[in-house]
């Protein structure tokens, strides 16, 4: 019921994007992203780690193209997408409304 981070999520042509995260990782293109040196998952609170692990268990099996297809079928992206404006925000409320119907 609360966001994991405060950054806005924008509806871009190929799906939802957090602009500064995209900027940081775009250099890897379609390749895998390496684990950062010194990364310690234990600094992430257990409740959040469990959520992230669950998301990974469900969606980690999919290719980038399949994830793109899934996001394009989700109402929050569809409502925000504007082919003339790649900076339209996907609202927290629209994500909450949509994804709360998909979880127990």
GIKASUL-V351640 format. One record per pair of residues at least 4 apart in sequence whose ideal C-beta (glycine too) atoms are under 6 Angstrom apart, sorted by sequence separation. I is the first residue (numbers start at 1). GAP is how many residues later the second one is. D is the distance in Angstrom with one decimal. If there is no record, write none. Layout:
BEGIN
[[I:GAP:D] [I:GAP:D]]
END
This chain:
BEGIN
[[22:4:5.7] [35:4:5.3] [44:4:5.3] [55:4:5.8] [56:4:4.1] [62:4:4.0] [75:4:5.9] [77:4:5.8] [95:4:5.7] [96:4:5.8] [12:5:4.4] [17:5:5.0] [28:5:5.2] [44:5:4.9] [62:5:5.1] [71:6:5.1] [82:6:5.1] [9:7:5.0] [10:7:5.2] [25:8:5.7] [80:8:4.8] [9:9:5.8] [80:10:4.5] [7:11:4.8] [76:14:4.8] [79:15:5.9] [76:18:4.2] [76:19:4.9] [76:22:5.2] [75:23:4.9] [15:53:5.1] [14:54:5.3] [16:55:5.7] [15:56:3.8] [16:61:5.7] [11:66:5.3] [11:69:3.7] [11:70:4.4] [12:74:4.9] [16:74:5.7] [10:77:5.5] [11:77:5.1] [10:79:5.9] [11:79:5.3] [8:81:4.9] [9:81:4.7]]
END
